Amino acid sequence: DMKNFVQRGDTLPLVAPAAVKAGEVVVVGAFAGIAASDAALGEEVEVDLRGVFSVKKKAGEAVTQGAPIYWDAVAARATITQATNERLGTAAKPAAADALTADVRLMG
């Protein structure tokens, strides 16, 4: 009997830090996931924090399976470069340098 259980946490309602369309990456603090619907700046949006999603990636970067993937909010692209980017997840499969997207398993 877990009296302190709140919810599974696969999705969470987060306040959109910018206007967002369904399927786009949303980063709020250390949370990074995929918007389940459209939302305006400041509106609450349900965000998937688990699962594998195909996201736009930085051109010219080859991605190896299992590589850490970060979100470059300025370029609005996934990248293998950590720098000041927020961790989005892990590459679910390889992606060639000329690929436009990468399949990412979200951090949860």
WOPEMO-V309587 format. One record per run of one state. SS is the DSSP state (alpha for helix, beta for strand, coil for the rest). FROM is the first residue (numbers start at 1). LEN is the number of residues. If there is no record, write none. Layout:
ss from len
SS FROM LEN
SS FROM LEN
//
This chain:
ss from len
coil 1 10
beta 11 5
coil 16 4
beta 20 1
coil 21 4
beta 25 4
coil 29 2
beta 31 5
coil 36 3
beta 39 1
coil 40 4
beta 44 5
coil 49 3
beta 52 6
coil 58 5
beta 63 1
coil 64 4
beta 68 5
coil 73 4
beta 77 3
coil 80 6
beta 86 6
coil 92 3
beta 95 1
coil 96 5
beta 101 6
coil 107 2
//
